[in-house]
Amino acid sequence: GVLSRDSDGSILDMDEVAWDSVMNATLKSGAWLVKFGVPHLRVAGGGSIVLIGSVSGLLGVPHPFDAYVTAKGALRVLTRSLAIQLAPDNIRANIIHPGTMDTPMQAGFLTPETLKAVEADVPLGRIAQPREVAYAALFLASDESSYMTGTELIVDGGYTAQ
């Protein structure tokens, strides 16, 4: 996904090009990955789809990033629909909702002051490292999660538990 602090904002102020850019990178890319990947999973006799959402798709956010939160929210519903559609093919579909992570997308936003404020809102007192979300994805892709489909796994240090 992509979060552009320069062009994403309130739907009341956005232009169509900015909206489409976020939708293409965040929603359409996941949807097309599924569209073109599922035939291969069917040939293989099953498998696992793991989409990446965001806690921003679960909650309201203090700064309006309407295209981003809409796209992440849509991935939630797509995951549930896929879980039902693809279960007869032994294909599972799950989604991970990370909280704030230490990634290049966040680098421009997370000044020392904002990082301190974000970490103060997280019960575990820090932001996630990418490997922590990767481990969740590995679990959902593995046979250890063979009875999980349509699941939304939140990896946010307890942020949404408050």
C-alpha positions as a LaTeX table, in Angstrom:
\begin{tabular}{lrrr}
\hline
Residue & $x$ (\AA) & $y$ (\AA) & $z$ (\AA) \\
\hline
Gly1 & 0.00 & 0.00 & 0.00 \\
Val2 & 0.89 & 3.61 & $-0.24$ \\
Leu3 & 0.12 & 6.51 & 2.03 \\
Ser4 & 0.82 & 9.90 & 0.49 \\
Arg5 & 0.72 & 12.67 & 3.01 \\
Asp6 & 1.01 & 15.16 & 0.16 \\
Ser7 & $-1.95$ & 14.04 & $-1.94$ \\
Asp8 & $-4.16$ & 11.92 & 0.34 \\
Gly9 & $-6.43$ & 13.75 & 2.72 \\
Ser10 & $-10.10$ & 14.44 & 3.10 \\
Ile11 & $-12.29$ & 13.17 & 0.26 \\
Leu12 & $-13.75$ & 16.67 & 0.27 \\
Asp13 & $-10.43$ & 18.08 & $-0.92$ \\
Met14 & $-8.90$ & 15.27 & $-3.00$ \\
Asp15 & $-8.79$ & 15.11 & $-6.74$ \\
Glu16 & $-9.55$ & 11.96 & $-8.71$ \\
Val17 & $-5.95$ & 11.36 & $-9.77$ \\
Ala18 & $-4.75$ & 11.27 & $-6.15$ \\
Trp19 & $-7.67$ & 9.01 & $-5.13$ \\
Asp20 & $-7.01$ & 6.58 & $-8.00$ \\
Ser21 & $-3.29$ & 6.49 & $-7.27$ \\
Val22 & $-3.87$ & 5.31 & $-3.70$ \\
Met23 & $-6.63$ & 2.88 & $-4.72$ \\
Asn24 & $-4.43$ & 1.35 & $-7.43$ \\
Ala25 & $-1.42$ & 0.88 & $-5.17$ \\
Thr26 & $-3.32$ & $-0.23$ & $-2.08$ \\
Leu27 & $-6.53$ & $-2.00$ & $-3.15$ \\
Lys28 & $-6.23$ & $-2.88$ & $-6.81$ \\
Ser29 & $-2.76$ & $-4.39$ & $-6.39$ \\
Gly30 & $-4.03$ & $-6.80$ & $-3.73$ \\
Ala31 & $-7.11$ & $-7.66$ & $-5.75$ \\
Trp32 & $-5.12$ & $-8.37$ & $-8.90$ \\
Leu33 & $-2.59$ & $-10.43$ & $-6.95$ \\
Val34 & $-5.50$ & $-12.64$ & $-5.91$ \\
Lys35 & $-7.05$ & $-12.68$ & $-9.39$ \\
Phe36 & $-3.88$ & $-13.91$ & $-11.03$ \\
Gly37 & $-2.58$ & $-16.00$ & $-8.13$ \\
Val38 & $-5.66$ & $-18.10$ & $-7.35$ \\
Pro39 & $-5.50$ & $-20.17$ & $-10.56$ \\
His40 & $-2.01$ & $-21.31$ & $-9.52$ \\
Leu41 & $-3.22$ & $-22.15$ & $-6.00$ \\
Arg42 & $-6.07$ & $-24.18$ & $-7.48$ \\
Val43 & $-3.63$ & $-26.17$ & $-9.62$ \\
Ala44 & $-1.50$ & $-26.76$ & $-6.50$ \\
Gly45 & $-4.52$ & $-28.12$ & $-4.64$ \\
Gly46 & $-4.86$ & $-25.21$ & $-2.24$ \\
Gly47 & $-2.88$ & $-22.63$ & $-0.39$ \\
Ser48 & $-2.99$ & $-19.43$ & 1.56 \\
Ile49 & $-3.59$ & $-15.81$ & 0.65 \\
Val50 & $-2.31$ & $-13.23$ & 3.14 \\
Leu51 & $-3.30$ & $-9.63$ & 2.48 \\
Ile52 & $-1.92$ & $-6.66$ & 4.38 \\
Gly53 & $-4.45$ & $-4.25$ & 5.78 \\
Ser54 & $-3.85$ & $-1.64$ & 8.47 \\
Val55 & $-5.25$ & $-0.64$ & 11.82 \\
Ser56 & $-6.17$ & 2.52 & 9.88 \\
Gly57 & $-8.74$ & 0.40 & 8.06 \\
Leu58 & $-10.29$ & $-0.58$ & 11.41 \\
Leu59 & $-10.50$ & 2.76 & 13.19 \\
Gly60 & $-10.99$ & 6.40 & 12.49 \\
Val61 & $-7.70$ & 8.26 & 12.26 \\
Pro62 & $-6.94$ & 11.75 & 13.57 \\
His63 & $-5.52$ & 12.94 & 10.22 \\
Pro64 & $-7.73$ & 12.47 & 7.16 \\
Phe65 & $-6.18$ & 9.96 & 4.76 \\
Asp66 & $-9.50$ & 8.98 & 3.25 \\
Ala67 & $-8.25$ & 7.07 & 0.21 \\
Tyr68 & $-5.82$ & 5.00 & 2.28 \\
Val69 & $-8.29$ & 4.06 & 5.02 \\
Thr70 & $-10.98$ & 3.30 & 2.43 \\
Ala71 & $-8.65$ & 1.01 & 0.49 \\
Lys72 & $-7.50$ & $-0.80$ & 3.65 \\
Gly73 & $-11.12$ & $-1.17$ & 4.80 \\
Ala74 & $-12.05$ & $-2.63$ & 1.41 \\
Leu75 & $-9.28$ & $-5.22$ & 1.73 \\
Arg76 & $-10.95$ & $-6.42$ & 4.96 \\
Val77 & $-14.21$ & $-7.15$ & 3.16 \\
Leu78 & $-12.43$ & $-8.65$ & 0.16 \\
Thr79 & $-10.58$ & $-11.04$ & 2.49 \\
Arg80 & $-13.83$ & $-12.26$ & 4.04 \\
Ser81 & $-15.45$ & $-12.72$ & 0.65 \\
Leu82 & $-12.44$ & $-14.66$ & $-0.64$ \\
Ala83 & $-12.39$ & $-16.85$ & 2.48 \\
Ile84 & $-15.92$ & $-18.03$ & 1.70 \\
Gln85 & $-15.50$ & $-18.27$ & $-2.07$ \\
Leu86 & $-12.23$ & $-20.15$ & $-2.03$ \\
Ala87 & $-12.73$ & $-22.53$ & 0.91 \\
Pro88 & $-14.06$ & $-25.32$ & $-1.37$ \\
Asp89 & $-10.74$ & $-25.09$ & $-3.26$ \\
Asn90 & $-8.76$ & $-25.51$ & $-0.01$ \\
Ile91 & $-7.54$ & $-21.93$ & $-0.33$ \\
Arg92 & $-7.52$ & $-19.82$ & 2.80 \\
Ala93 & $-7.65$ & $-16.00$ & 2.84 \\
Asn94 & $-6.57$ & $-13.95$ & 5.83 \\
Ile95 & $-5.48$ & $-10.38$ & 6.46 \\
Ile96 & $-2.96$ & $-8.78$ & 8.79 \\
His97 & $-3.57$ & $-5.31$ & 10.21 \\
Pro98 & $-0.26$ & $-3.80$ & 11.30 \\
Gly99 & $-0.03$ & $-0.76$ & 13.48 \\
Thr100 & 2.67 & 1.83 & 12.92 \\
Met101 & 5.85 & 0.18 & 11.66 \\
Asp102 & 9.41 & 1.29 & 11.20 \\
Thr103 & 9.29 & 1.47 & 7.38 \\
Pro104 & 10.34 & 3.97 & 4.71 \\
Met105 & 6.67 & 4.92 & 4.24 \\
Gln106 & 6.60 & 6.18 & 7.84 \\
Ala107 & 10.09 & 7.72 & 7.85 \\
Gly108 & 9.01 & 11.17 & 6.68 \\
Phe109 & 6.19 & 11.31 & 9.20 \\
Leu110 & 7.95 & 9.93 & 12.26 \\
Thr111 & 10.04 & 12.78 & 13.52 \\
Pro112 & 11.48 & 12.19 & 16.99 \\
Glu113 & 8.53 & 14.10 & 18.46 \\
Thr114 & 5.83 & 12.21 & 16.55 \\
Leu115 & 7.54 & 8.87 & 17.19 \\
Lys116 & 7.48 & 9.57 & 20.91 \\
Ala117 & 3.77 & 10.47 & 20.74 \\
Val118 & 2.89 & 7.37 & 18.68 \\
Glu119 & 4.83 & 5.09 & 21.02 \\
Ala120 & 3.05 & 6.64 & 24.01 \\
Asp121 & $-0.27$ & 5.47 & 22.48 \\
Val122 & 0.92 & 1.86 & 22.07 \\
Pro123 & 0.62 & $-0.31$ & 25.20 \\
Leu124 & 3.87 & $-2.13$ & 24.36 \\
Gly125 & 5.52 & 1.30 & 24.14 \\
Arg126 & 7.10 & 1.03 & 20.70 \\
Ile127 & 6.31 & 0.73 & 17.01 \\
Ala128 & 6.60 & $-2.56$ & 15.13 \\
Gln129 & 9.61 & $-3.82$ & 13.26 \\
Pro130 & 8.76 & $-5.21$ & 9.79 \\
Arg131 & 9.94 & $-8.70$ & 10.79 \\
Glu132 & 7.19 & $-8.86$ & 13.43 \\
Val133 & 4.54 & $-8.51$ & 10.74 \\
Ala134 & 6.47 & $-10.88$ & 8.47 \\
Tyr135 & 6.37 & $-13.55$ & 11.19 \\
Ala136 & 2.59 & $-13.18$ & 11.40 \\
Ala137 & 2.38 & $-13.58$ & 7.61 \\
Leu138 & 4.59 & $-16.69$ & 7.76 \\
Phe139 & 2.24 & $-18.18$ & 10.35 \\
Leu140 & $-0.84$ & $-17.47$ & 8.24 \\
Ala141 & 0.86 & $-18.91$ & 5.16 \\
Ser142 & 1.91 & $-22.07$ & 7.01 \\
Asp143 & 0.07 & $-25.30$ & 7.75 \\
Glu144 & 0.05 & $-24.32$ & 11.43 \\
Ser145 & $-2.86$ & $-22.01$ & 10.58 \\
Ser146 & $-4.67$ & $-24.58$ & 8.41 \\
Tyr147 & $-8.03$ & $-23.99$ & 10.11 \\
Met148 & $-7.91$ & $-20.20$ & 9.82 \\
Thr149 & $-9.64$ & $-18.39$ & 7.00 \\
Gly150 & $-11.36$ & $-15.03$ & 6.97 \\
Thr151 & $-9.25$ & $-14.06$ & 9.98 \\
Glu152 & $-8.09$ & $-10.54$ & 10.73 \\
Leu153 & $-4.83$ & $-10.70$ & 12.65 \\
Ile154 & $-3.97$ & $-7.42$ & 14.36 \\
Val155 & $-0.27$ & $-6.79$ & 14.95 \\
Asp156 & $-0.22$ & $-3.41$ & 16.65 \\
Gly157 & 1.36 & $-3.70$ & 20.09 \\
Gly158 & $-2.06$ & $-3.47$ & 21.71 \\
Tyr159 & $-3.05$ & $-0.15$ & 20.14 \\
Thr160 & $-6.55$ & $-1.28$ & 19.12 \\
Ala161 & $-7.15$ & $-3.07$ & 22.42 \\
Gln162 & $-7.57$ & 0.26 & 24.19 \\
\hline
\end{tabular}
